[in-house]
């Protein structure tokens, strides 16, 4: 099969289209003919050497939608020929509150989805929502699951609440916007791009503030009439600290990322004095993956796809992600 293989650490050109051996399913496993795969920032971090435990060569990619080509011993043969999406989480463990120390994600150490075929445990298969194209369905798994757990399970966003999603434009933040809206919340966003804010408003956001122009925290407080009830944050850094400042008394903040790094100055007293709840969130359970897919199918929601590249254009797709201009998910179409 053909695969975009990471052959060395470095720039995007380290992703090389190669012919590699087809995967074969063992007991309890299935091989999926990949029709589309999607990028995540995790892939870029691995390529840049910013992720622990990297062993080369490796096929990156956590997200896939396709057709089951073959199953191993003990797997229902009715799966063969079915259109599926792949849950990228392995070995969560028995504790629904947090993942086990064996938890890992498809695309390292196991070869991932930038390939014509991928092998996964059959229990990680789920039927593809029928209203979605393969490209749309491939956008869902990692980012959709991350957003669902942060918004629904951890923050427990409710109808009528005012929710701030920081850093709109990335894959998870666009899903967080959609999922919070589906819960009946009034959603606001931040971005360094007026164009991204307008795109978020076209998706249903009530408003947004550009963090490059003036005091975005003050602007959000004015828009929400006193501050948001909930913040869904992927930025970290000074954005996290400012979000704590502007949250309403009794508010919640769910954090799933820290693209801006550590917080240099943080007033802990704001948390206890305002009775705030800070919630960490990472990926999610298989049951949450099923609930997320059910939500998108029952509401006929469509993931936001930024741009579709061919498998042989994986390096170009990585460069687009590094440039940060995308809105939604970057997808590889696998012919």
C-alpha positions in Angstrom: 0.0 0.0 0.0 1.0 3.7 -0.3 1.5 5.7 2.9 2.9 9.1 3.9 5.7 7.9 6.1 7.6 10.1 8.6 11.2 9.2 7.9 13.0 11.7 10.1 12.4 14.6 12.5 12.3 18.0 10.9 10.2 20.1 8.4 7.2 18.9 6.5 9.3 17.4 3.8 10.2 14.6 6.2 6.8 13.1 5.2 7.5 10.9 2.2 5.0 8.9 0.1 6.3 5.3 0.1 5.2 1.8 -0.8 4.9 -0.2 2.5 3.5 -3.6 3.4 -0.3 -4.0 3.8 -1.4 -4.5 7.4 -2.9 -7.9 8.3 -5.5 -8.2 11.0 -4.8 -10.4 14.0 -7.4 -11.8 16.4 -9.9 -9.1 17.4 -8.6 -6.7 14.8 -9.9 -5.2 11.5 -8.2 -3.5 8.5 -9.9 -0.5 7.2 -9.5 0.8 3.6 -8.9 4.5 4.4 -10.9 6.8 2.2 -10.0 10.0 4.1 -7.7 10.9 7.0 -7.5 14.2 9.0 -4.6 16.1 10.5 -4.2 17.1 14.2 -1.6 19.3 15.9 -0.4 16.2 17.5 1.0 15.0 14.1 2.9 18.2 13.7 4.3 18.0 17.2 5.5 14.5 16.6 7.2 15.5 13.4 8.9 18.4 15.1 10.3 16.1 17.9 8.1 17.7 20.5 6.3 14.5 21.5 7.7 11.8 23.7 8.6 8.3 22.6 8.9 8.8 18.9 10.3 5.9 16.9 10.9 6.2 13.2 9.8 5.4 10.6 6.2 5.8 11.5 2.9 6.5 9.7 1.2 9.5 11.4 -2.6 10.1 11.6 -5.2 9.5 14.3 -8.4 10.2 12.2 -9.9 7.9 9.5 -13.1 7.1 7.7 -13.3 4.3 5.2 -14.6 0.8 4.5 -13.7 -2.4 6.4 -11.6 -4.5 4.1 -10.8 -7.5 6.3 -11.3 -8.8 9.8 -9.3 -11.2 12.0 -10.3 -14.1 14.1 -13.2 -13.6 16.5 -14.5 -10.5 14.7 -18.0 -10.5 13.2 -17.6 -10.7 9.4 -20.6 -8.5 9.0 -18.2 -5.6 9.4 -16.6 -6.3 6.0 -17.8 -3.8 3.5 -19.2 -1.4 6.1 -18.5 2.3 6.0 -16.9 3.3 9.4 -15.1 5.9 11.4 -12.3 4.9 13.7 -12.1 5.7 17.4 -8.4 6.7 17.8 -8.2 6.0 21.6 -6.6 2.8 22.9 -6.5 1.5 26.5 -8.4 4.2 28.3 -8.9 1.8 31.3 -11.7 1.3 33.8 -11.8 4.7 35.4 -14.2 7.0 33.5 -12.7 10.1 35.3 -9.2 9.7 33.8 -7.2 7.6 31.4 -4.9 4.8 32.4 -1.1 4.9 32.1 -1.5 2.6 29.1 -3.6 5.1 27.2 -2.4 6.0 23.8 -3.6 7.4 20.5 -3.5 5.9 17.0 -0.6 7.2 14.9 2.2 6.6 17.5 3.3 4.0 18.5 1.0 2.1 16.1 1.1 3.2 12.5 -1.7 5.6 11.8 -4.1 6.7 9.1 -1.9 8.6 6.5 -2.2 5.4 4.4 -4.4 3.4 2.1 -5.1 0.9 4.9 -4.9 1.0 8.7 -5.2 -1.8 11.3 -7.1 -1.3 14.5 -8.9 -3.3 17.2 -12.4 -4.1 15.9 -13.9 -2.5 19.1 -12.6 0.8 17.8 -14.9 0.7 14.7 -18.1 2.7 14.6 -20.6 3.1 11.7 -20.0 6.3 9.7 -22.9 8.8 10.0 -24.8 8.3 6.8 -25.2 12.0 6.0 -21.5 12.7 6.1 -19.0 12.3 3.3 -15.8 10.4 4.0 -13.9 13.7 4.2 -16.4 15.1 6.8 -16.5 11.8 8.8 -12.7 11.7 8.9 -12.6 15.1 10.5 -14.6 13.9 13.5 -12.7 11.4 15.7 -10.0 13.0 17.7 -11.1 16.6 17.7 -14.8 15.8 17.9 -14.3 13.5 20.9 -12.0 16.0 22.6 -14.6 18.7 22.2 -17.5 16.5 23.3 -15.8 15.5 26.6 -14.8 19.0 27.4 -18.1 20.6 26.6 -20.6 17.9 27.6 -19.0 15.6 30.2 -16.6 17.9 31.9 -18.2 21.4 31.7 -21.7 20.1 31.4 -22.8 23.1 29.3 -26.6 23.7 29.6 -29.2 25.4 27.5 -29.2 29.2 28.0 -25.7 29.4 29.4 -23.2 31.8 27.9 -20.1 30.0 26.7 -16.7 31.3 25.5 -14.6 29.2 23.1 -11.1 30.5 22.9 -8.9 30.3 19.8 -11.6 29.6 17.3 -10.4 28.2 14.0 -8.7 25.0 15.0 -10.4 21.6 14.7 -11.4 21.1 18.4 -12.6 24.6 18.9 -14.9 24.5 15.8 -16.4 21.3 17.2 -16.7 22.9 20.7 -18.7 25.7 19.1 -21.0 23.3 17.3 -21.5 21.1 20.3 -22.2 24.0 22.7 -24.7 25.4 20.3 -26.4 22.0 20.0 -26.7 22.0 23.8 -28.6 25.3 23.5 -25.9 27.6 24.8 -25.1 31.1 23.6 -21.6 30.9 22.3 -18.9 33.6 21.9 -15.4 33.2 20.5 -11.9 34.7 20.5 -9.4 34.8 17.7 -6.6 36.9 16.3 -8.5 37.0 13.0 -11.6 39.0 12.2 -12.3 36.7 9.3 -12.3 33.6 11.7 -14.7 35.4 14.0 -17.0 36.2 11.2 -16.9 32.5 10.1 -17.8 31.5 13.6 -20.7 33.9 13.6 -21.9 32.3 10.4 -21.9 28.9 12.2 -24.0 30.4 15.0 -21.7 32.2 17.4 -23.4 35.2 19.0 -20.2 37.3 18.8 -16.5 37.4 19.2 -13.4 39.4 20.2 -10.1 39.8 18.4 -7.3 39.4 21.0 -5.0 41.4 18.8 -7.2 44.5 19.1 -7.8 46.0 22.5 -8.9 44.3 25.7 -10.7 41.2 24.5 -11.7 40.2 28.0 -13.5 43.5 28.5 -15.2 43.1 25.1 -16.4 39.5 26.0 -17.7 40.7 29.4 -19.7 43.5 27.7 -21.1 41.1 25.1 -22.2 38.5 27.7 -23.6 41.0 30.1 -21.1 40.3 32.9 -18.9 37.4 31.7 -19.4 33.9 30.5 -20.8 31.0 32.5 -18.3 28.6 30.9 -15.0 28.9 29.1 -13.7 26.1 26.8 -10.0 26.9 26.5 -7.3 25.4 24.3 -4.9 28.3 24.5 -3.5 28.4 28.0 -0.9 31.1 28.8 -2.3 34.6 29.4 -5.6 33.7 27.8 -6.2 31.1 30.5 -5.4 33.7 33.2 -7.7 36.3 31.6 -10.5 33.7 31.2 -10.4 33.1 35.0 -10.7 36.8 35.5 -13.8 37.3 33.3 -15.7 34.1 34.3 -18.9 34.8 36.3 -19.0 33.8 39.9 -19.6 30.1 40.1 -18.4 29.6 36.5 -16.5 26.7 35.0 -13.4 26.5 32.8 -12.6 23.3 30.8 -9.1 23.2 29.4 -7.9 20.7 26.8 -4.7 22.4 25.4 -2.1 25.1 26.0 -0.8 26.3 22.6 0.4 29.5 24.3 2.3 27.7 26.9 2.5 28.3 30.7 0.7 31.1 32.6 3.3 33.6 33.7 1.1 35.3 36.3 -1.9 33.7 37.8 -4.1 34.9 40.6 -5.2 31.7 42.4 -7.4 33.7 44.8 -9.8 34.4 41.9 -10.6 30.7 41.8 -11.6 30.3 45.4 -13.1 33.7 45.9 -15.3 33.4 42.8 -16.2 29.7 43.6 -14.8 28.7 40.1 -14.4 25.1 38.9 -11.4 24.4 36.7 -11.6 21.1 34.7 -8.9 19.3 32.8 -10.0 17.2 29.8 -8.2 14.9 27.4 -9.7 12.8 24.6 -12.6 10.6 25.9 -14.2 7.3 26.5 -15.6 4.9 23.8 -19.1 5.7 25.1 -18.5 9.4 24.6 -17.2 8.7 21.1 -20.5 6.9 20.4 -22.5 9.8 22.0 -20.6 12.3 19.9 -21.4 10.4 16.6 -25.0 10.1 17.7 -25.3 13.8 18.2 -23.8 14.6 14.8 -26.1 12.1 13.1 -29.3 12.9 14.9 -28.8 16.7 14.4 -27.3 16.2 10.9 -24.4 18.4 12.0 -21.5 18.6 9.6 -17.9 19.1 10.7 -16.1 22.1 9.4 -13.6 21.0 6.8 -10.9 23.6 5.9 -9.2 22.1 2.9 -8.7 18.7 1.4 -5.3 17.5 0.1 -4.3 14.2 -1.5 -2.3 11.6 0.4 0.8 12.6 -1.6 0.3 16.2 -0.4 0.7 15.4 3.3 3.7 17.7 3.6 1.7 20.6 2.1 -1.1 19.8 4.5 1.3 20.0 7.4 2.6 23.3 6.2 -0.9 24.7 6.1 -1.5 23.6 9.7 1.8 25.2 10.8 0.8 28.5 9.2 -2.3 28.6 11.4 -4.6 30.0 8.7 -7.1 27.1 8.7 -10.7 27.2 10.0 -11.8 23.7 10.8 -10.1 20.4 9.9 -7.4 19.8 7.3 -8.2 16.5 5.5 -6.2 14.0 3.3 -8.3 12.3 0.7 -7.0 8.7 0.0 -7.8 7.5 -3.5 
